[in-house]
Amino acid sequence: MQERYYKFSRFLKEKYGEKVWKIPVDAGLSCPNKDPITGTGGCVFCRNDSFSQMQSLQNISLAEQIEKAIAAARTRQGINKYLVYFQSSTNTFAPPEALSRYFNQALQSPGVVGLAIATRPDCLPPDVLHIISELAAKTDVWIELGLQSSHNTTLQKINRGHTFEAYLDAVEKLKKLPVRICTHIMIGLPGEERSHIIATADKIAATGTHEVKIHPLLVLKDTALEKMFINKDFSELELPDYVMLVCDFLERIPAGMVVQRLTAESPREMLIAPAWAEHKHLVLQAINAELIKRESRQGAHCSIK
């Protein structure tokens, strides 16, 4: 069956000639939005230990995290190439010498062909960009920028701590380096309707970002968003609505933009809503079915090639 969007797995196989496994690691870093001096309390939805595997990694050294993941991937999947994904929190929020040490340590493991570094648009100072440039001279590097929305009113509402303009500035700086840029977007944010999603898709399409991750908004226990949800400050998206919006988004972005994710998960004991987020395969099946129903695909309504 012909794929209707450009999957990350396909891109990696085209690039490396075989399946590549993405290994999430936790370097124990924090976030400028939560910093006791400079931060504003963090994003309303944030709970770092909700990331897949992060709970079990928090007390294990970086080298051991990578070693265990590689051993498991080789044994169960027969995979020999890996991307080390610095996933948890803001992975450029540390002294430059510490970042350089973490990143270069990850490259020491056999089979590692690249690094993916999750960060924020407002946490890429010149010294960090210099480290990224040095890394990119010897390995493949992805920089994953958490944006969530192109609307500043929404970013303020979710206490994001940066503007859309900061994102645009970060993209322009990163485009000068030999790295791939992946933009993270959330669907279902408080106050946003279809018109907001369409506008964000159009703006992202115009930036030249190479890849995108699309996530549903997850309401997790012990977050500020949980209180907003209890107070009925917003309503959760039903699965059919999420599917429609994801397909709308896909139609508006270039066909050559790689899609890393179309949904998100968290440990069951943390998730309050939406319940359907527990069933990743059903969400992906529904998205594909909707694209087939529309006789549509990624880029169908995008003028940017």
N, C-alpha and C positions, 0 to 999 in steps of 0.2 A: 504494500500500500504506500502510495506516495505521501511523504510527509508534508504537512501544511504549514509548518514553521521550522525555522533553522535551529535544530537542537544542538546543544553544547556537545553532547556525545558524538554527534556526526562531525562537528568541527574538529574535535580532538583527534578523531580517527583519520580525518583527511590530513591533518597537520603532522601527526606522528606515525601514521601507518598502522596503528593498532590501538586497542582500548587503553585509555589512561584513567587512573583512579585519583580522585581528589580527596586528600587526607586533611580533615579539619584538625587544627591544633589550637591550644590555648597557651599563650605566652605569659599569661598572668598580668596583662596590661589593663589600664583603666581607660577613662574617657574624659576629654576636656569639659564635656557637658555635665559630668558628675564630680569633677574636681572640687574639693572643699573650698578652694580659693577662687577659681575662675568659673566654675560650673554654675548651672542654674537648676540642678536637681535631676537632670536626666530626662530623656524622652518619656512620655506618659506610658508607652507600651513596653518599655525596655525591662527585660529580665535576662541577663546574660546566660544563666544556667539553663535557659529554655532551649538553647541551641542543641541540635543533635549531638550526642556524645559528650557535651561539655561538662556535665556533672561528673562523669567518670574520669575526666582528664585533669581536673583542677589540682590534684596533688601528685602529679606525675611529671617528671622532667620532660623537656621538649624532645630530647633525643629518644627517650623511652617511648613517648607518644608516637613518634614517627616509626620507630623500630617495630612496635606492636602492630600498628596499622599496616605496614608493608608486609609483615609476616602473615597477617590475616588475609590480605588481598591476594597474595601469591598462593596461599593454601586453598582458599575458597573459590577464587575467581581466575586464577592463572594469569594475573596481571603483573607486568614487569616495569611499567612506567607510571610515574606519580607526579601530581602537583601537590605541594604542601600549602594548605590553605590556612593562613592566620585569620581565623574567623571571629573569635570572641572579642568583643569590645572594639576599641580604636587602636589599630596596630601600627600607628605612626606616632602615638602619644607616649614618648619615652625619650631619654637622652639619645642623641644620634649614635653614640658609640655602642649603646645597649642594643639598639635596633639593628645595627650592622652585625653585631655578634649573633643575635637570634637568627637573622635571615641567612647569614653565611653558614651557621651551624646546620640549618635545614638542608642546605645544598650538599652536605657531606654524605648523606645517605645514598647508597647505590640505587639507581633507577629514578631519582628525582630529576625531572626535566624542566621544572619551573616552580615559581612561587605565585600564590594569589594572596594579596594583602588587603584586608578589609579596613576601611578608614572613613573619615568624614571630609567633606570639602574644605572645612576650616582648619584642618590639621595637616597641612602640607607646606610647612615653611621651607625656605631655600636649602637648609642643611639636610632636611629629609629628602627633598627632591634630588639632591646630589647623591645621597645613598642609593636611591632608587635607580638613578642613572648608572651608577657603578654596577649595581646588580644586573641591570638590563644588558650590560656589555658582556656578561658571561652566562646568562640564563634567560629563559622566557619569564616575563613578569606581567601579572595582571594586577591592576589597581581597582578594587571594588569600592565605589563611592556610594555611600548611603545618602540618598536624596529624599525619597518617599513621595514628595509632591513638588510640583513646580509653582505652587501657589503660596505666597508668603503668609497669607492669613491662616492657611492650614498649618504651615510650619510653626507659626506662633502658637496655634491652638494645641499642638501636640508637644510643645516645649522643645522643639528640635534644636534651637540654639544657633541656627545659621539661616541664611537667606538663599533664595534661588540664585541670586547674583553671585554668591560665594561659590555655588556649584559651577556656574558658568566659568568663573575665573579659574577654578581648579581644573576643569576640563581643558581649557586653553593652555595651561601650564603643562599638563600631562601630555597633550598632543605634541609637544616639542620633544618628548622622550620616546624611545622605541619600546613602548609598553602598550598593552591592551587595556582599555577602560571599560569597566562594567558598571552600569548604573542600577541602583536598587530603587524600586518603586513599590508603594503599598496601595492596594485598592480596598476601599471601605473606610477610609479615614473620616473622622467626624466632620460633618458639614459638606462633604464632597458628593456631587452628583455626577451623572454621565458627562455633562459638559466639562467638568473639571478634569475627568480622566482623559477625555479626547484632547483637551488643551495640553495636558502634560505629555501625552503621546506625541503630539505634533512638535512640541518644544524639544523633547528628547531626540526625536528624529533629526532635527535640525542641528544638533550639537556635534554630530560626528562620533558619538560614543560607539564603541565597537560591539558592546554586548549589553544585555539587560536582564535583570531578575525582577519578576513580578510576584509579589506576596499578598495574600489576604491579610487584613488586620486581625491579629489574634489578641483576644482579651485573656490575659494571664493573671493568675492569682498574685496578690501582693504587689500590684502595680497601681499607679495613679489611674490608669485606664480602667481598672476594675471598679474603682469608685465612680468614675464617669458613667460606666455601664450600669451600675446599680442605681444611680441617680437618673437614668434614662436621658443622659445628655446626648446620646446618639443610639442608633439601632444597628444591630449586626446585619450583615448582608446574608441573604439566603443564597444557597448554592446556585440556583438558576440565574440570579442577578449577577453573582460574581462571574459566572461563566460568560454571560453576555458582555460584561465589561472587559474581561480579558480578551475576548475575540475582537471587540471594538479596538482595543489597544493594539493588538497584533496587526490588524488591518492598516493601522496608521504609521507603523514603523517600517523602515526599509527591509526588503526581503533578505538582504545580506547581513542584517544585524543579528548576531548570535543570541539565542534565548537560553539563558542558563537555567532558569526556573520559572514555573508558572503557578506554584503553590508553596505552602510552608507547613511545617509540622512543629509540634512541641510535645514534651512528655504529657501523657494523658492526665496525670495528677495535677498538672499546672493549668491546663486549658479550661477556661470557662465558656468561651464561645469563639467562633461557631463550631458546633459539634462535627460538622461535615469535614473540617480540616484534618480530622484524624485519618481520613480515607484518601490518601494521596492518589492512588490509582483510579479511584472513582472520579475525582476531580479532573484528572488528565483525560480520562475517557470522555467525560462530559464536554470538555473544551474541544476535543477533536471532533466529537459528534456534532457540535454546534457549527464548526467550520465547514464540515461536510454538508450539513443542512443548508447553510448559506451559499454553498458552492464557492467558498472563499478561502483565502489563505493570507499569511503574513505579507504585508506590503500591498494588499489589494487596493487600498485607498491612500497610498503614499506616493507623492510625486518625486521623492528623493530616492535616487538609485544607490 
